[in-house]
Amino acid sequence: MDNSIYILDVTNRDGVQTSRLGLAKLEKTVLNILLNRMGVYQSEIGFPTTHHETNYINANVELSQIGVLKPIILSGWTRAIETDVEKAIQLTQIEHLNLSISTSPQMINGKFQGKYDGEDIIRMMVAAVQRARDLGIKTIGVNAEDASRTSMDYLIKFSIAAKKAGAHRIRYCDTLGYETPFRIHFRLKELTKAVDIPIEIHCHNDLGMAVANTIMAAKGVLEEGQDAIINTTINSMGERAGNADLVSTALALKHGADIEELGMVDPRIDLSKAWKIATYASHAFGIPIPINQPGVGDNAFAHESGIHADGALKDRKNYELYDYNELGRGQTILIETGRKITTGEYSGISSFKHNYNNFNIEFKNEEEARQILELVRYANVHKQRPLVKEEFIFIAEYPKIAKKILTMTPPEISIQRPHYEYAKKHTNRRKKEIEFKTIIKK
């Protein structure tokens, strides 16, 4: 089997949609760098039609152009609407797009309330794909939202129309985590055979089967002779119960029984970077890694019961499927327990230099150091929590790009709210009352 499995991580798009959580643009950038180092094929980096994302997206495209974010592909997410495509290209230099639209009867009726039917959905999607091609987008993915609750006949019709319009792949979205491994394998075989196009697999974890569904869906796609592009998020972050976890999925593809029958997994995937990216994402989101998380949880290599501990001490293969060193774990970590000097939004040059000396970074002169210090201060305001090593280093190495990432310019506001007029009238009335009292006193 010549086809391959590739990972398209959606942490910076779906992961940041996690309720009550979010990432600063600097953190999203560092995640893109870590994903690239891990060998991930593509990162869906955000929303190019959203104003507060544009500086960050353009800065990351620049990082790609200068080779920092290479070979990873950076893509944006928009609705499958012509005006969204036009706005994305107007606001950003993004070169790859994923265009999303609902396909299930539930969502077409429930979201659009009779405004559109299935034929309208296909027409809108085709127009958006053609517009993206006309405007020079290099690769176009079409996302069938709620594909798992969409009839196969309609899904095939939708996907063939997307392919004819110029789409490079179809994303099968199990938006509600409704699928089971057996069903999704069958449906993806049928869809791939009918459309003959690479298929993306996007699984949510509402029933706890996101990783299993992802693996079985990829199997179905590969069996019909196409590449499978699987979606993941770091630490399973995402809407509701999250998505297929990046590290768990990568481990399953490498160590699962009979997994070699699936075909070739992208050889660039480097599991030795797993610990680093999982712990950084945990810090960035402010959410601890679950103690029993595969590969990176505190208990992933912990043994306590007598039989297990004895067996692991004799030969780790007795009770461990893979070695912790494979995931980049096992290094000695020194933690300061005494004096600690941090650098924040009000810090001075001494603490700043102290921290950079710890990272073996020196500055050409005092002026350079003070300019980087200003960026570090802004970054602390931007993040609203202390910077970590990866962020300090990024700012020092790419200060001009860091400045772009830290800069957010709200759009011009021309509206005037009623309470403003009320406040103005109230102020004028109060002014007249004071003037009247002054006259009486005189």
C-alpha positions as CSV (number, residue, x, y, z in Angstrom):
1,M,0.0,0.0,0.0
2,D,1.7,3.2,-1.2
3,N,-0.5,5.8,0.4
4,S,0.3,7.5,3.6
5,I,-1.2,8.9,6.8
6,Y,-0.5,12.6,7.5
7,I,-1.3,14.6,10.6
8,L,-3.0,18.0,10.3
9,D,-3.2,19.5,13.8
10,V,-6.1,21.8,14.6
11,T,-5.1,23.0,18.1
12,N,-4.8,26.6,17.0
13,R,-8.3,26.6,15.5
14,D,-10.4,23.9,17.2
15,G,-8.4,23.7,20.4
16,V,-8.7,27.4,21.1
17,Q,-12.5,27.1,20.8
18,T,-12.5,25.2,24.1
19,S,-15.0,26.8,26.3
20,R,-13.5,29.0,29.1
21,L,-10.0,28.7,27.7
22,G,-7.8,30.3,25.0
23,L,-4.3,31.1,23.9
24,A,-2.3,34.2,23.4
25,K,-1.1,34.8,19.9
26,L,2.5,34.3,21.1
27,E,1.5,30.9,22.5
28,K,-0.1,29.9,19.3
29,T,3.1,30.8,17.4
30,V,5.2,28.7,19.8
31,L,2.9,25.8,19.3
32,N,3.3,26.1,15.5
33,I,7.1,26.0,16.0
34,L,6.8,22.9,18.2
35,L,4.4,21.2,15.8
36,N,6.9,21.8,13.0
37,R,9.7,20.3,15.1
38,M,7.6,17.3,15.8
39,G,7.2,16.7,12.1
40,V,3.5,17.5,11.8
41,Y,2.4,17.9,8.2
42,Q,0.1,20.8,8.6
43,S,-1.3,23.2,11.2
44,E,-4.7,24.9,11.0
45,I,-3.5,28.1,12.5
46,G,-6.6,30.1,13.0
47,F,-9.3,32.4,11.4
48,P,-8.0,34.7,8.7
49,T,-11.3,36.6,8.6
50,T,-11.1,37.5,12.3
51,H,-9.4,40.9,12.8
52,H,-7.5,40.0,16.0
53,E,-6.0,37.0,14.2
54,T,-4.6,38.8,11.2
55,N,-1.3,40.1,12.6
56,Y,-0.5,36.8,14.1
57,I,-1.4,34.9,10.9
58,N,0.7,37.2,8.7
59,A,3.6,37.0,11.2
60,N,3.5,33.2,11.0
61,V,3.3,33.2,7.2
62,E,6.5,35.4,7.4
63,L,8.1,32.8,9.6
64,S,7.3,30.2,7.0
65,Q,8.7,32.3,4.2
66,I,12.1,32.7,6.1
67,G,12.2,29.0,6.8
68,V,11.5,28.9,10.5
69,L,8.1,27.3,10.0
70,K,9.1,24.8,7.3
71,P,8.2,22.2,6.0
72,I,4.9,22.5,8.0
73,I,2.0,23.9,5.9
74,L,0.0,26.7,7.6
75,S,-3.7,26.8,6.7
76,G,-6.6,29.0,7.7
77,W,-10.2,28.1,8.4
78,T,-13.2,30.0,6.9
79,R,-16.8,29.4,6.1
80,A,-17.4,28.1,2.6
81,I,-18.7,31.5,1.5
82,E,-17.3,33.6,-1.3
83,T,-17.1,36.7,0.8
84,D,-15.2,34.9,3.6
85,V,-12.6,33.7,1.0
86,E,-12.2,37.2,-0.3
87,K,-11.9,38.7,3.2
88,A,-9.3,36.1,4.2
89,I,-7.1,37.0,1.3
90,Q,-7.7,40.7,1.8
91,L,-6.6,40.6,5.4
92,T,-3.8,38.0,5.4
93,Q,-1.2,36.4,3.2
94,I,-2.5,32.9,3.9
95,E,-1.9,30.5,1.0
96,H,-3.9,27.4,2.2
97,L,-7.6,27.4,3.2
98,N,-10.1,24.9,4.7
99,L,-13.6,25.9,3.7
100,S,-16.4,24.6,6.0
101,I,-20.1,24.2,5.6
102,S,-22.8,22.1,7.3
103,T,-24.1,19.1,5.4
104,S,-26.5,17.2,7.7
105,P,-30.3,17.7,7.6
106,Q,-30.2,18.5,11.3
107,M,-27.7,21.4,10.8
108,I,-29.1,22.6,7.4
109,N,-32.6,22.9,8.9
110,G,-31.6,23.7,12.5
111,K,-29.0,26.4,11.8
112,F,-30.3,28.0,8.6
113,Q,-34.0,27.7,9.5
114,G,-35.3,27.1,6.0
115,K,-33.1,29.7,4.2
116,Y,-31.1,27.0,2.4
117,D,-31.6,23.4,1.3
118,G,-29.0,20.8,0.3
119,E,-28.7,22.1,-3.3
120,D,-28.0,25.6,-1.9
121,I,-25.2,24.2,0.3
122,I,-23.5,22.6,-2.6
123,R,-23.9,25.8,-4.8
124,M,-22.4,28.0,-2.0
125,M,-19.5,25.6,-1.4
126,V,-18.7,25.3,-5.1
127,A,-18.7,29.1,-5.5
128,A,-16.3,29.5,-2.5
129,V,-13.9,26.8,-3.9
130,Q,-13.8,28.4,-7.3
131,R,-13.3,31.9,-5.8
132,A,-10.4,30.5,-3.7
133,R,-8.8,29.0,-6.8
134,D,-9.3,32.2,-8.8
135,L,-7.6,34.2,-6.0
136,G,-4.5,31.9,-6.0
137,I,-5.0,29.7,-2.9
138,K,-2.5,26.8,-3.3
139,T,-4.4,24.1,-1.5
140,I,-8.1,24.0,-0.7
141,G,-9.8,21.6,1.8
142,V,-13.6,21.4,1.9
143,N,-15.0,20.5,5.3
144,A,-18.3,18.7,5.5
145,E,-19.5,19.7,9.0
146,D,-21.6,17.0,10.7
147,A,-20.7,14.5,8.0
148,S,-21.4,11.6,10.3
149,R,-25.1,12.6,10.4
150,T,-25.2,13.2,6.7
151,S,-26.6,10.6,4.3
152,M,-23.9,8.9,2.2
153,D,-25.6,9.6,-1.0
154,Y,-25.7,13.4,-0.3
155,L,-22.1,13.3,1.1
156,I,-20.8,11.7,-2.1
157,K,-22.7,14.2,-4.3
158,F,-21.3,17.1,-2.2
159,S,-17.7,15.7,-2.3
160,I,-17.8,15.1,-6.1
161,A,-19.0,18.7,-6.6
162,A,-16.1,19.9,-4.4
163,K,-13.6,17.9,-6.3
164,K,-14.8,19.1,-9.7
165,A,-14.7,22.7,-8.4
166,G,-11.0,22.3,-7.6
167,A,-10.8,21.1,-3.9
168,H,-7.8,19.1,-3.1
169,R,-9.3,17.0,-0.2
170,I,-12.6,16.5,1.7
171,R,-12.7,16.7,5.5
172,Y,-15.1,14.2,7.1
173,C,-16.2,15.9,10.3
174,D,-17.5,13.8,13.1
175,T,-18.6,17.1,14.7
176,L,-20.5,15.6,17.6
177,G,-18.4,12.5,18.2
178,Y,-21.2,10.4,17.0
179,E,-19.2,7.8,15.1
180,T,-18.1,4.3,16.1
181,P,-14.9,2.6,14.8
182,F,-16.8,0.0,12.8
183,R,-19.2,2.5,11.1
184,I,-16.7,5.2,10.3
185,H,-14.4,2.6,8.7
186,F,-17.2,1.4,6.4
187,R,-18.4,5.0,5.6
188,L,-14.9,6.3,4.8
189,K,-14.2,3.3,2.5
190,E,-17.5,4.0,0.6
191,L,-16.8,7.8,0.4
192,T,-13.2,7.4,-0.8
193,K,-14.1,4.7,-3.4
194,A,-16.9,6.9,-4.8
195,V,-15.0,10.3,-4.9
196,D,-11.3,9.2,-5.3
197,I,-9.8,12.1,-3.4
198,P,-7.6,12.4,-0.3
199,I,-9.8,12.4,2.8
200,E,-9.3,14.3,6.1
201,I,-10.7,12.8,9.3
202,H,-11.9,15.1,12.1
203,C,-13.2,13.3,15.1
204,H,-14.5,14.6,18.4
205,N,-14.4,12.7,21.7
206,D,-17.9,13.0,23.0
207,L,-18.2,9.2,23.3
208,G,-14.5,8.7,24.2
209,M,-13.7,7.1,20.8
210,A,-11.9,10.0,18.9
211,V,-8.6,8.2,18.6
212,A,-10.1,4.8,17.7
213,N,-12.4,6.4,15.2
214,T,-9.5,8.3,13.6
215,I,-7.4,5.2,13.2
216,M,-10.3,3.1,11.7
217,A,-11.3,6.0,9.4
218,A,-7.7,6.2,8.1
219,K,-7.7,2.5,7.5
220,G,-10.8,2.8,5.3
221,V,-9.3,5.6,3.3
222,L,-6.0,3.8,2.7
223,E,-7.8,0.6,1.7
224,E,-9.3,2.5,-1.2
225,G,-6.0,3.9,-2.4
226,Q,-5.9,7.5,-1.1
227,D,-3.9,9.5,1.5
228,A,-5.5,9.9,4.9
229,I,-5.0,13.3,6.6
230,I,-5.9,12.9,10.3
231,N,-6.9,15.9,12.5
232,T,-5.5,16.0,16.1
233,T,-5.3,18.5,18.9
234,I,-2.6,18.6,21.6
235,N,-3.8,17.1,24.9
236,S,-7.2,16.6,23.2
237,M,-8.2,20.2,23.6
238,G,-11.3,21.2,21.7
239,E,-15.0,21.8,21.7
240,R,-16.9,20.0,24.5
241,A,-15.0,16.7,25.2
242,G,-12.2,17.6,22.8
243,N,-10.7,15.9,19.8
244,A,-8.3,13.1,18.9
245,D,-5.2,13.7,21.0
246,L,-2.0,14.3,19.0
247,V,0.3,12.1,21.1
248,S,-2.2,9.3,21.7
249,T,-2.9,9.1,18.0
250,A,0.8,9.2,17.0
251,L,1.5,6.4,19.6
252,A,-1.4,4.3,18.3
253,L,0.0,4.7,14.7
254,K,3.4,3.5,15.8
255,H,2.7,0.9,18.5
256,G,-0.9,-0.4,17.8
257,A,-1.3,-4.1,17.0
258,D,-1.1,-4.8,13.2
259,I,-0.9,-1.1,12.6
260,E,1.7,-1.6,9.8
261,E,-1.2,-2.9,7.7
262,L,-2.5,0.6,7.5
263,G,0.3,1.8,5.3
264,M,3.1,4.3,5.8
265,V,2.8,6.9,8.5
266,D,4.4,10.2,7.6
267,P,8.1,9.5,8.5
268,R,8.7,13.0,9.7
269,I,6.7,12.4,12.9
270,D,9.2,12.6,15.8
271,L,7.7,11.3,19.0
272,S,10.8,12.5,21.0
273,K,9.2,16.0,20.8
274,A,5.9,14.8,22.4
275,W,6.7,15.6,26.0
276,K,7.9,19.1,25.2
277,I,4.8,20.0,23.1
278,A,2.3,18.4,25.6
279,T,3.8,20.2,28.6
280,Y,4.0,23.5,26.8
281,A,0.4,23.3,25.7
282,S,-0.6,22.4,29.3
283,H,1.1,25.6,30.5
284,A,-0.4,27.7,27.7
285,F,-4.0,26.6,28.2
286,G,-3.5,26.5,32.0
287,I,-4.9,23.0,32.2
288,P,-2.9,20.2,33.8
289,I,-2.2,17.0,31.8
290,P,-4.4,14.2,33.1
291,I,-2.4,11.9,35.3
292,N,-3.4,8.9,33.1
293,Q,-2.8,10.6,29.7
294,P,-1.1,8.2,27.3
295,G,2.6,8.8,27.1
296,V,2.8,12.1,28.8
297,G,0.6,11.8,32.0
298,D,2.4,11.5,35.4
299,N,1.2,7.8,35.7
300,A,2.0,6.8,32.1
301,F,5.2,5.0,33.3
302,A,4.3,4.6,37.1
303,H,4.2,1.2,38.7
304,E,3.1,0.5,42.3
305,S,1.4,-2.9,42.8
306,G,3.9,-5.7,43.7
307,I,3.6,-7.9,40.6
308,H,3.7,-4.9,38.2
309,A,6.6,-3.2,39.9
310,D,8.6,-6.4,40.2
311,G,8.0,-7.1,36.5
312,A,8.9,-3.6,35.3
313,L,12.1,-3.6,37.3
314,K,13.2,-6.9,35.8
315,D,12.3,-5.8,32.2
316,R,10.3,-2.7,31.4
317,K,8.8,-4.5,28.4
318,N,6.8,-6.7,30.8
319,Y,4.5,-3.8,31.6
320,E,5.4,-0.9,29.3
321,L,4.5,-0.9,25.6
322,Y,7.0,1.8,24.7
323,D,9.9,3.5,26.5
324,Y,9.5,6.9,28.1
325,N,12.7,8.1,26.4
326,E,10.9,7.7,23.1
327,L,8.7,10.6,24.1
328,G,11.5,12.9,25.2
329,R,10.9,12.1,28.9
330,G,13.5,11.1,31.4
331,Q,15.8,14.2,31.4
332,T,16.8,15.6,34.7
333,I,14.9,18.8,35.5
334,L,16.3,21.3,38.0
335,I,13.7,23.3,39.9
336,E,14.8,26.4,41.9
337,T,13.5,26.1,45.4
338,G,15.2,29.2,46.8
339,R,15.5,32.7,45.3
340,K,13.8,33.1,41.9
341,I,14.1,36.2,39.6
342,T,11.3,36.5,37.1
343,T,10.7,39.0,34.3
344,G,7.3,40.6,34.0
345,E,5.5,43.7,32.6
346,Y,7.2,46.0,35.2
347,S,10.6,44.3,35.3
348,G,13.9,46.1,34.9
349,I,17.1,45.4,32.9
350,S,18.8,43.4,35.7
351,S,16.2,40.7,36.1
352,F,15.8,40.6,32.3
353,K,19.5,40.0,31.7
354,H,19.6,37.4,34.5
355,N,16.9,35.3,32.8
356,Y,18.5,35.5,29.3
357,N,21.9,34.6,30.8
358,N,20.2,31.4,32.0
359,F,19.3,30.6,28.4
360,N,22.9,31.4,27.2
361,I,21.6,34.4,25.1
362,E,23.7,37.5,24.9
363,F,23.0,40.9,23.4
364,K,25.2,43.0,21.2
365,N,24.8,46.1,23.3
366,E,22.7,47.8,25.9
367,E,20.3,49.3,23.3
368,E,19.5,45.9,21.9
369,A,18.9,44.5,25.4
370,R,16.5,47.3,26.3
371,Q,14.5,46.9,23.0
372,I,14.1,43.2,23.7
373,L,13.1,44.0,27.3
374,E,10.3,46.2,26.0
375,L,9.0,43.4,23.9
376,V,9.2,41.0,26.8
377,R,7.2,43.5,28.9
378,Y,4.5,43.7,26.2
379,A,4.5,39.9,25.9
380,N,3.7,39.6,29.6
381,V,0.8,42.0,29.2
382,H,-0.3,40.1,26.1
383,K,-0.2,36.7,27.9
384,Q,-1.2,37.8,31.4
385,R,1.2,35.3,32.9
386,P,5.0,34.9,33.1
387,L,6.9,33.9,29.9
388,V,8.6,30.5,29.6
389,K,11.9,29.6,28.0
390,E,10.5,29.0,24.5
391,E,8.8,32.4,24.5
392,F,11.9,34.3,25.8
393,I,14.0,32.7,23.1
394,F,11.5,33.4,20.3
395,I,11.3,37.1,21.2
396,A,15.1,37.4,21.3
397,E,15.6,35.6,17.9
398,Y,12.8,37.2,16.0
399,P,12.0,40.6,17.6
400,K,10.4,42.3,14.6
401,I,8.1,39.3,14.0
402,A,7.4,39.1,17.7
403,K,6.3,42.8,17.7
404,K,3.8,42.0,14.9
405,I,2.4,39.1,16.9
406,L,2.0,41.2,20.0
407,T,0.3,44.1,18.1
408,M,-3.5,44.1,17.9
409,T,-5.3,46.9,16.2
410,P,-9.1,47.0,16.6
411,P,-11.1,48.1,13.6
412,E,-12.3,51.7,13.3
413,I,-15.6,52.2,15.3
414,S,-18.1,54.6,13.9
415,I,-21.2,53.7,15.9
416,Q,-22.5,55.8,18.8
417,R,-24.4,54.0,21.5
418,P,-27.6,55.6,23.1
419,H,-26.1,55.7,26.6
420,Y,-23.4,58.0,25.3
421,E,-26.1,60.5,24.2
422,Y,-27.9,60.1,27.6
423,A,-24.6,60.7,29.5
424,K,-24.0,63.8,27.4
425,K,-27.5,65.2,28.1
426,H,-27.1,64.4,31.8
427,T,-23.8,66.2,31.9
428,N,-25.3,69.3,30.2
429,R,-28.3,69.3,32.5
430,R,-26.0,69.1,35.5
431,K,-23.9,71.9,34.2
432,K,-27.0,74.1,33.8
433,E,-28.1,73.3,37.4
434,I,-24.7,74.4,38.7
435,E,-24.8,77.7,36.6
436,F,-28.4,78.4,38.0
437,K,-27.3,77.8,41.6
438,T,-24.4,80.2,41.0
439,I,-26.7,82.9,39.8
440,I,-29.0,82.5,42.8
441,K,-26.1,82.8,45.2
442,K,-25.1,86.1,43.5
